[in-house]
Amino acid sequence: MNITIPYKLTHGKELVVIPLEEYEELVNLRQVYEFKPSKEVKKALEKARRNRKKGQTLTLHELKNNLGLTN
């Protein structure tokens, strides 16, 4: 059995056909795992990127020391 999908619907892109239940599971997974940073987190990420660009970084050992995680 062949099904022809009009070009108007695909706009030349490839399509994937899956059962509705599997599609809904994929959509739910995306909603659960999608990272949406808060304003505070965005601000901290911007600061971290600026510091990294300037070369102001810590080694893993320095980070562990600063957090008190070394013996």
DOBA-419989 format. One line per 8 residues: their letters; for each residue x, y, z of N, C-alpha, C, O. Coordinates in nm, 2 decimals, always signed. Layout:
N
a = X:Y:Z:X:Y:Z:X:Y:Z:X:Y:Z; ... $
// end
This chain:
71
mnitipyk = +0.08:-0.12:+0.00:+0.00:+0.00:+0.00:+0.09:+0.12:+0.00:+0.18:+0.13:+0.08; +0.06:+0.21:-0.09:+0.14:+0.34:-0.10:+0.04:+0.46:-0.06:-0.07:+0.46:-0.10; +0.10:+0.55:+0.01:+0.03:+0.67:+0.04:+0.11:+0.79:-0.01:+0.23:+0.80:+0.01; +0.04:+0.87:-0.09:+0.11:+0.99:-0.14:+0.06:+1.11:-0.06:-0.05:+1.14:-0.05; +0.16:+1.18:-0.01:+0.13:+1.30:+0.07:+0.17:+1.42:-0.02:+0.28:+1.43:-0.07; +0.07:+1.52:-0.04:+0.10:+1.63:-0.13:+0.22:+1.72:-0.08:+0.24:+1.73:+0.04; +0.29:+1.77:-0.18:+0.40:+1.86:-0.16:+0.36:+1.97:-0.07:+0.44:+2.02:+0.01; +0.24:+2.02:-0.09:+0.19:+2.14:-0.01:+0.20:+2.11:+0.14:+0.23:+2.20:+0.22 $
lthgkelv = +0.18:+1.99:+0.18:+0.18:+1.95:+0.32:+0.32:+1.93:+0.37:+0.35:+1.96:+0.49; +0.41:+1.88:+0.29:+0.54:+1.84:+0.34:+0.65:+1.95:+0.32:+0.75:+1.96:+0.38; +0.62:+2.04:+0.22:+0.71:+2.15:+0.18:+0.85:+2.09:+0.15:+0.95:+2.15:+0.18; +0.85:+1.97:+0.10:+0.98:+1.90:+0.06:+1.05:+1.84:+0.17:+1.17:+1.79:+0.15; +1.00:+1.84:+0.29:+1.07:+1.78:+0.41:+1.03:+1.63:+0.42:+0.92:+1.59:+0.38; +1.11:+1.56:+0.49:+1.09:+1.42:+0.51:+0.99:+1.41:+0.63:+0.99:+1.49:+0.72; +0.90:+1.31:+0.63:+0.80:+1.28:+0.73:+0.83:+1.15:+0.80:+0.89:+1.06:+0.74; +0.78:+1.14:+0.92:+0.79:+1.02:+1.00:+0.65:+0.99:+1.04:+0.58:+1.07:+1.10 $
vipleeye = +0.61:+0.86:+1.03:+0.47:+0.82:+1.07:+0.49:+0.73:+1.19:+0.55:+0.62:+1.18; +0.43:+0.77:+1.30:+0.43:+0.68:+1.42:+0.29:+0.68:+1.48:+0.21:+0.77:+1.45; +0.26:+0.58:+1.56:+0.13:+0.58:+1.62:+0.11:+0.70:+1.72:+0.21:+0.75:+1.78; -0.01:+0.75:+1.73:-0.04:+0.86:+1.81:+0.01:+0.85:+1.95:+0.06:+0.94:+2.01; -0.01:+0.73:+2.01:+0.03:+0.70:+2.15:+0.18:+0.73:+2.17:+0.23:+0.79:+2.26; +0.26:+0.68:+2.07:+0.41:+0.70:+2.08:+0.44:+0.85:+2.06:+0.53:+0.90:+2.13; +0.37:+0.92:+1.97:+0.39:+1.06:+1.96:+0.37:+1.14:+2.09:+0.45:+1.22:+2.13; +0.26:+1.10:+2.15:+0.22:+1.17:+2.28:+0.33:+1.14:+2.38:+0.36:+1.23:+2.46 $
elvnlrqv = +0.38:+1.02:+2.39:+0.49:+0.99:+2.48:+0.61:+1.08:+2.46:+0.67:+1.13:+2.55; +0.64:+1.09:+2.33:+0.76:+1.18:+2.29:+0.74:+1.32:+2.33:+0.83:+1.39:+2.38; +0.62:+1.37:+2.31:+0.59:+1.51:+2.35:+0.60:+1.52:+2.50:+0.65:+1.62:+2.55; +0.54:+1.43:+2.57:+0.55:+1.44:+2.72:+0.69:+1.43:+2.77:+0.73:+1.50:+2.86; +0.78:+1.35:+2.71:+0.92:+1.34:+2.75:+0.99:+1.47:+2.72:+1.06:+1.52:+2.81; +0.96:+1.54:+2.61:+1.02:+1.67:+2.58:+0.98:+1.77:+2.69:+1.06:+1.85:+2.73; +0.86:+1.77:+2.73:+0.81:+1.86:+2.83:+0.88:+1.84:+2.96:+0.91:+1.93:+3.03; +0.90:+1.71:+2.99:+0.96:+1.68:+3.12:+1.11:+1.72:+3.13:+1.16:+1.77:+3.23 $
yefkpske = +1.18:+1.69:+3.02:+1.33:+1.71:+3.02:+1.38:+1.84:+2.96:+1.50:+1.86:+2.96; +1.29:+1.92:+2.91:+1.34:+2.05:+2.84:+1.38:+2.14:+2.95:+1.32:+2.17:+3.05; +1.50:+2.20:+2.93:+1.56:+2.29:+3.03:+1.52:+2.43:+3.00:+1.54:+2.48:+2.89; +1.45:+2.49:+3.10:+1.40:+2.63:+3.09:+1.45:+2.70:+3.21:+1.39:+2.70:+3.31; +1.57:+2.77:+3.19:+1.63:+2.84:+3.30:+1.55:+2.96:+3.35:+1.48:+3.03:+3.27; +1.55:+2.98:+3.48:+1.49:+3.10:+3.54:+1.57:+3.22:+3.50:+1.68:+3.21:+3.45; +1.52:+3.34:+3.54:+1.60:+3.47:+3.51:+1.73:+3.46:+3.59:+1.83:+3.51:+3.54; +1.72:+3.41:+3.71:+1.85:+3.41:+3.79:+1.95:+3.31:+3.73:+2.07:+3.34:+3.73 $
vkkaleka = +1.90:+3.20:+3.68:+1.99:+3.10:+3.62:+2.05:+3.16:+3.49:+2.17:+3.14:+3.46; +1.97:+3.23:+3.41:+2.01:+3.29:+3.29:+2.12:+3.39:+3.32:+2.22:+3.40:+3.25; +2.10:+3.47:+3.42:+2.20:+3.57:+3.46:+2.33:+3.50:+3.51:+2.44:+3.55:+3.47; +2.32:+3.40:+3.58:+2.44:+3.32:+3.63:+2.51:+3.26:+3.51:+2.64:+3.26:+3.50; +2.44:+3.21:+3.41:+2.50:+3.15:+3.29:+2.57:+3.26:+3.21:+2.68:+3.23:+3.16; +2.51:+3.37:+3.20:+2.58:+3.48:+3.12:+2.71:+3.52:+3.19:+2.81:+3.55:+3.12; +2.70:+3.53:+3.32:+2.82:+3.57:+3.40:+2.93:+3.46:+3.38:+3.05:+3.49:+3.36; +2.89:+3.33:+3.38:+2.99:+3.22:+3.37:+3.05:+3.23:+3.23:+3.17:+3.20:+3.21 $
rrnrkkgq = +2.97:+3.26:+3.13:+3.02:+3.27:+2.99:+3.12:+3.38:+2.97:+3.22:+3.37:+2.91; +3.09:+3.50:+3.04:+3.18:+3.61:+3.03:+3.31:+3.57:+3.10:+3.42:+3.60:+3.05; +3.30:+3.51:+3.22:+3.42:+3.47:+3.29:+3.51:+3.37:+3.21:+3.63:+3.38:+3.20; +3.44:+3.28:+3.14:+3.51:+3.18:+3.06:+3.58:+3.25:+2.94:+3.69:+3.21:+2.91; +3.51:+3.34:+2.88:+3.57:+3.42:+2.77:+3.69:+3.49:+2.81:+3.79:+3.50:+2.74; +3.69:+3.54:+2.94:+3.81:+3.62:+2.99:+3.92:+3.52:+3.04:+4.03:+3.57:+3.08; +3.89:+3.39:+3.04:+3.99:+3.29:+3.09:+3.98:+3.28:+3.24:+4.07:+3.22:+3.30; +3.88:+3.33:+3.30:+3.86:+3.32:+3.45:+3.78:+3.20:+3.48:+3.66:+3.20:+3.50 $
tltlhelk = +3.86:+3.08:+3.49:+3.79:+2.96:+3.52:+3.86:+2.89:+3.63:+3.97:+2.93:+3.68; +3.80:+2.78:+3.68:+3.86:+2.70:+3.79:+3.89:+2.56:+3.74:+3.81:+2.51:+3.65; +3.99:+2.50:+3.79:+4.01:+2.36:+3.76:+3.92:+2.28:+3.85:+3.86:+2.34:+3.94; +3.90:+2.16:+3.81:+3.81:+2.07:+3.90:+3.86:+2.07:+4.04:+3.78:+2.07:+4.13; +3.99:+2.06:+4.05:+4.05:+2.05:+4.19:+4.02:+2.18:+4.27:+3.99:+2.17:+4.38; +4.04:+2.30:+4.20:+4.01:+2.42:+4.27:+3.86:+2.43:+4.31:+3.82:+2.48:+4.41; +3.77:+2.39:+4.22:+3.63:+2.39:+4.25:+3.60:+2.30:+4.37:+3.53:+2.34:+4.46; +3.65:+2.18:+4.37:+3.63:+2.09:+4.49:+3.68:+2.15:+4.62:+3.62:+2.14:+4.72 $
nnlgltn = +3.80:+2.22:+4.61:+3.86:+2.29:+4.73:+3.76:+2.40:+4.77:+3.73:+2.41:+4.89; +3.71:+2.48:+4.68:+3.62:+2.59:+4.71:+3.49:+2.54:+4.78:+3.43:+2.61:+4.86; +3.45:+2.42:+4.73:+3.32:+2.37:+4.78:+3.34:+2.28:+4.91:+3.25:+2.23:+4.97; +3.47:+2.27:+4.95:+3.50:+2.19:+5.07:+3.48:+2.04:+5.04:+3.45:+1.97:+5.14; +3.51:+1.99:+4.92:+3.48:+1.85:+4.89:+3.61:+1.77:+4.89:+3.61:+1.65:+4.86; +3.73:+1.83:+4.92:+3.85:+1.75:+4.92:+3.89:+1.72:+5.06:+3.84:+1.78:+5.16; +3.97:+1.62:+5.07:+4.01:+1.57:+5.21:+4.12:+1.66:+5.27:+4.16:+1.64:+5.38 $
// end
